[in-house]
Amino acid sequence: QVQLVESGGGLVQAGGSLRLSCAASGPTFSIYDMGWFRQAPGKERVLVAAISWSGLRRNYADSVKGRFTISRNSAKNTVDLQMNSLKPEDTALYFCNAKSSDYQYWGQGTQVTVSS
């Protein structure tokens, strides 16, 4: 079973930056897509950014385009999310996600809090 471990969350002032990292272990050969989702209190979990396992395809939520960048390190089996120009509305619990042909895996989540 694939395991995902996130790191890098924290508290930052508006306009600041944070970098989240997700390390995948286990049968990663089965993964074809990875991404970051976020869930704010009282709201549903939504996609922030996704990247194909090859790294050739990326997509972003409109709300983060131009500010966030997703990248993958194939040697380390990690997926990073560089978040710049953070806004208070980016405050949420961020989850790493990995998709295989028959299952979807989730990390435990890392909190990002942006103060105004």
PyRosetta script that sets phi, psi and omega in degrees:
from pyrosetta import init, pose_from_sequence

init()
pose = pose_from_sequence("QVQLVESGGGLVQAGGSLRLSCAASGPTFSIYDMGWFRQAPGKERVLVAAISWSGLRRNYADSVKGRFTISRNSAKNTVDLQMNSLKPEDTALYFCNAKSSDYQYWGQGTQVTVSS")
pose.set_psi(1, 135.4)
pose.set_omega(1, 179.2)
pose.set_phi(2, -70.2)
pose.set_psi(2, 137.1)
pose.set_omega(2, 175.0)
pose.set_phi(3, -118.6)
pose.set_psi(3, 140.0)
pose.set_omega(3, -179.1)
pose.set_phi(4, -123.6)
pose.set_psi(4, 130.6)
pose.set_omega(4, 179.4)
pose.set_phi(5, -127.0)
pose.set_psi(5, 119.6)
pose.set_omega(5, -178.9)
pose.set_phi(6, -95.3)
pose.set_psi(6, 155.0)
pose.set_omega(6, 173.5)
pose.set_phi(7, -153.1)
pose.set_psi(7, 163.2)
pose.set_omega(7, 172.2)
pose.set_phi(8, 105.9)
pose.set_psi(8, -2.5)
pose.set_omega(8, 178.0)
pose.set_phi(9, -71.1)
pose.set_psi(9, 174.3)
pose.set_omega(9, 178.3)
pose.set_phi(10, 162.3)
pose.set_psi(10, -165.8)
pose.set_omega(10, -179.4)
pose.set_phi(11, -107.6)
pose.set_psi(11, 132.2)
pose.set_omega(11, -179.0)
pose.set_phi(12, -144.8)
pose.set_psi(12, 152.4)
pose.set_omega(12, 176.9)
pose.set_phi(13, -79.5)
pose.set_psi(13, 155.2)
pose.set_omega(13, 176.7)
pose.set_phi(14, -54.6)
pose.set_psi(14, 137.0)
pose.set_omega(14, -177.0)
pose.set_phi(15, 92.7)
pose.set_psi(15, -11.7)
pose.set_omega(15, -179.1)
pose.set_phi(16, -83.6)
pose.set_psi(16, -173.8)
pose.set_omega(16, -176.7)
pose.set_phi(17, -131.7)
pose.set_psi(17, 151.9)
pose.set_omega(17, 171.6)
pose.set_phi(18, -143.3)
pose.set_psi(18, 154.6)
pose.set_omega(18, 176.4)
pose.set_phi(19, -125.9)
pose.set_psi(19, 121.9)
pose.set_omega(19, 176.1)
pose.set_phi(20, -98.5)
pose.set_psi(20, 145.7)
pose.set_omega(20, 177.9)
pose.set_phi(21, -131.7)
pose.set_psi(21, 142.9)
pose.set_omega(21, 178.5)
pose.set_phi(22, -128.6)
pose.set_psi(22, 121.1)
pose.set_omega(22, 179.1)
pose.set_phi(23, -102.6)
pose.set_psi(23, 125.9)
pose.set_omega(23, 179.4)
pose.set_phi(24, -103.3)
pose.set_psi(24, 137.9)
pose.set_omega(24, 176.9)
pose.set_phi(25, -138.0)
pose.set_psi(25, 165.2)
pose.set_omega(25, -177.7)
pose.set_phi(26, 96.9)
pose.set_psi(26, -152.8)
pose.set_omega(26, -177.4)
pose.set_phi(27, -76.2)
pose.set_psi(27, 69.4)
pose.set_omega(27, -175.9)
pose.set_phi(28, -69.9)
pose.set_psi(28, -12.3)
pose.set_omega(28, 178.6)
pose.set_phi(29, -61.9)
pose.set_psi(29, -20.9)
pose.set_omega(29, -177.9)
pose.set_phi(30, -83.6)
pose.set_psi(30, -10.2)
pose.set_omega(30, -175.8)
pose.set_phi(31, -81.6)
pose.set_psi(31, 136.8)
pose.set_omega(31, 175.2)
pose.set_phi(32, -119.7)
pose.set_psi(32, -11.5)
pose.set_omega(32, -177.0)
pose.set_phi(33, -155.2)
pose.set_psi(33, 140.7)
pose.set_omega(33, 174.9)
pose.set_phi(34, -133.5)
pose.set_psi(34, 156.2)
pose.set_omega(34, -178.8)
pose.set_phi(35, -163.0)
pose.set_psi(35, 177.6)
pose.set_omega(35, 175.6)
pose.set_phi(36, -120.4)
pose.set_psi(36, 133.0)
pose.set_omega(36, 174.3)
pose.set_phi(37, -118.2)
pose.set_psi(37, 163.0)
pose.set_omega(37, 174.1)
pose.set_phi(38, -141.2)
pose.set_psi(38, 153.4)
pose.set_omega(38, -179.5)
pose.set_phi(39, -138.9)
pose.set_psi(39, 116.1)
pose.set_omega(39, 176.5)
pose.set_phi(40, -89.1)
pose.set_psi(40, 157.6)
pose.set_omega(40, -179.3)
pose.set_phi(41, -55.2)
pose.set_psi(41, 128.5)
pose.set_omega(41, 177.9)
pose.set_phi(42, 78.3)
pose.set_psi(42, 4.6)
pose.set_omega(42, -178.5)
pose.set_phi(43, -121.7)
pose.set_psi(43, 164.1)
pose.set_omega(43, 179.8)
pose.set_phi(44, -80.4)
pose.set_psi(44, 160.4)
pose.set_omega(44, 177.7)
pose.set_phi(45, -74.8)
pose.set_psi(45, 131.9)
pose.set_omega(45, -177.2)
pose.set_phi(46, -130.5)
pose.set_psi(46, 153.9)
pose.set_omega(46, 178.7)
pose.set_phi(47, -72.0)
pose.set_psi(47, 135.1)
pose.set_omega(47, 174.6)
pose.set_phi(48, -102.4)
pose.set_psi(48, -50.8)
pose.set_omega(48, -179.1)
pose.set_phi(49, -159.3)
pose.set_psi(49, 151.5)
pose.set_omega(49, 179.0)
pose.set_phi(50, -141.2)
pose.set_psi(50, 154.5)
pose.set_omega(50, 179.9)
pose.set_phi(51, -144.1)
pose.set_psi(51, 140.1)
pose.set_omega(51, 176.9)
pose.set_phi(52, -71.7)
pose.set_psi(52, 157.6)
pose.set_omega(52, -178.5)
pose.set_phi(53, -60.4)
pose.set_psi(53, -30.2)
pose.set_omega(53, 177.2)
pose.set_phi(54, -73.6)
pose.set_psi(54, -19.1)
pose.set_omega(54, -177.2)
pose.set_phi(55, 84.2)
pose.set_psi(55, 1.3)
pose.set_omega(55, -174.0)
pose.set_phi(56, -84.6)
pose.set_psi(56, -21.0)
pose.set_omega(56, -177.3)
pose.set_phi(57, -122.6)
pose.set_psi(57, 130.4)
pose.set_omega(57, 177.6)
pose.set_phi(58, -131.6)
pose.set_psi(58, 147.1)
pose.set_omega(58, 170.3)
pose.set_phi(59, -145.1)
pose.set_psi(59, 152.6)
pose.set_omega(59, -173.2)
pose.set_phi(60, -133.4)
pose.set_psi(60, 150.8)
pose.set_omega(60, 169.1)
pose.set_phi(61, -67.0)
pose.set_psi(61, 146.1)
pose.set_omega(61, -179.2)
pose.set_phi(62, -56.9)
pose.set_psi(62, -33.8)
pose.set_omega(62, -175.2)
pose.set_phi(63, -68.7)
pose.set_psi(63, -15.4)
pose.set_omega(63, -177.6)
pose.set_phi(64, -118.6)
pose.set_psi(64, -2.9)
pose.set_omega(64, -179.2)
pose.set_phi(65, -58.7)
pose.set_psi(65, 134.8)
pose.set_omega(65, -179.8)
pose.set_phi(66, 85.8)
pose.set_psi(66, -11.8)
pose.set_omega(66, 179.7)
pose.set_phi(67, -116.2)
pose.set_psi(67, -34.1)
pose.set_omega(67, -177.8)
pose.set_phi(68, -109.2)
pose.set_psi(68, 147.5)
pose.set_omega(68, 176.2)
pose.set_phi(69, -134.9)
pose.set_psi(69, 127.1)
pose.set_omega(69, 176.8)
pose.set_phi(70, -101.3)
pose.set_psi(70, 140.8)
pose.set_omega(70, -179.4)
pose.set_phi(71, -146.2)
pose.set_psi(71, 161.1)
pose.set_omega(71, -178.8)
pose.set_phi(72, -130.9)
pose.set_psi(72, 138.6)
pose.set_omega(72, 174.9)
pose.set_phi(73, -110.5)
pose.set_psi(73, 103.8)
pose.set_omega(73, -174.6)
pose.set_phi(74, -68.1)
pose.set_psi(74, -29.9)
pose.set_omega(74, -179.1)
pose.set_phi(75, -68.8)
pose.set_psi(75, -33.9)
pose.set_omega(75, -177.3)
pose.set_phi(76, -101.4)
pose.set_psi(76, -5.3)
pose.set_omega(76, -175.5)
pose.set_phi(77, 55.9)
pose.set_psi(77, 46.0)
pose.set_omega(77, 178.5)
pose.set_phi(78, -121.2)
pose.set_psi(78, 153.6)
pose.set_omega(78, 172.5)
pose.set_phi(79, -127.4)
pose.set_psi(79, 125.6)
pose.set_omega(79, -177.3)
pose.set_phi(80, -110.3)
pose.set_psi(80, 152.8)
pose.set_omega(80, 174.3)
pose.set_phi(81, -128.3)
pose.set_psi(81, 108.2)
pose.set_omega(81, 176.5)
pose.set_phi(82, -87.9)
pose.set_psi(82, 122.0)
pose.set_omega(82, -176.0)
pose.set_phi(83, -117.5)
pose.set_psi(83, 115.1)
pose.set_omega(83, 179.3)
pose.set_phi(84, -114.4)
pose.set_psi(84, 164.4)
pose.set_omega(84, 178.7)
pose.set_phi(85, 48.5)
pose.set_psi(85, 49.1)
pose.set_omega(85, -175.7)
pose.set_phi(86, -65.5)
pose.set_psi(86, 146.2)
pose.set_omega(86, -179.0)
pose.set_phi(87, -120.7)
pose.set_psi(87, 156.3)
pose.set_omega(87, 177.1)
pose.set_phi(88, -54.7)
pose.set_psi(88, -32.3)
pose.set_omega(88, -179.8)
pose.set_phi(89, -72.7)
pose.set_psi(89, -5.4)
pose.set_omega(89, 173.5)
pose.set_phi(90, -83.0)
pose.set_psi(90, -7.3)
pose.set_omega(90, 179.8)
pose.set_phi(91, -61.8)
pose.set_psi(91, 125.5)
pose.set_omega(91, -177.3)
pose.set_phi(92, -177.5)
pose.set_psi(92, 171.8)
pose.set_omega(92, 169.0)
pose.set_phi(93, -91.0)
pose.set_psi(93, 122.6)
pose.set_omega(93, -175.9)
pose.set_phi(94, -100.8)
pose.set_psi(94, 131.5)
pose.set_omega(94, -178.0)
pose.set_phi(95, -118.5)
pose.set_psi(95, 136.6)
pose.set_omega(95, 171.0)
pose.set_phi(96, -84.5)
pose.set_psi(96, 143.6)
pose.set_omega(96, -177.2)
pose.set_phi(97, -135.5)
pose.set_psi(97, 141.8)
pose.set_omega(97, 175.6)
pose.set_phi(98, -134.4)
pose.set_psi(98, 135.9)
pose.set_omega(98, -179.2)
pose.set_phi(99, -113.8)
pose.set_psi(99, 132.0)
pose.set_omega(99, 169.4)
pose.set_phi(100, -114.6)
pose.set_psi(100, -178.6)
pose.set_omega(100, -175.8)
pose.set_phi(101, -64.8)
pose.set_psi(101, -25.5)
pose.set_omega(101, -175.5)
pose.set_phi(102, -129.6)
pose.set_psi(102, 6.1)
pose.set_omega(102, -177.5)
pose.set_phi(103, -156.3)
pose.set_psi(103, 160.1)
pose.set_omega(103, 177.8)
pose.set_phi(104, -126.8)
pose.set_psi(104, 129.5)
pose.set_omega(104, -176.3)
pose.set_phi(105, -110.6)
pose.set_psi(105, 150.3)
pose.set_omega(105, 179.5)
pose.set_phi(106, -131.6)
pose.set_psi(106, 145.9)
pose.set_omega(106, 170.1)
pose.set_phi(107, -83.7)
pose.set_psi(107, -179.0)
pose.set_omega(107, -175.6)
pose.set_phi(108, -83.9)
pose.set_psi(108, -13.6)
pose.set_omega(108, 178.3)
pose.set_phi(109, 97.7)
pose.set_psi(109, 147.1)
pose.set_omega(109, 175.7)
pose.set_phi(110, -135.6)
pose.set_psi(110, 134.2)
pose.set_omega(110, -173.8)
pose.set_phi(111, -83.0)
pose.set_psi(111, 133.1)
pose.set_omega(111, 171.9)
pose.set_phi(112, -119.2)
pose.set_psi(112, 123.6)
pose.set_omega(112, 179.0)
pose.set_phi(113, -125.1)
pose.set_psi(113, 124.5)
pose.set_omega(113, -179.3)
pose.set_phi(114, -113.6)
pose.set_psi(114, 118.1)
pose.set_omega(114, -179.4)
pose.set_phi(115, -92.0)
pose.set_psi(115, 148.5)
pose.set_omega(115, -178.6)
pose.set_phi(116, -90.2)
pose.dump_pdb("model.pdb")
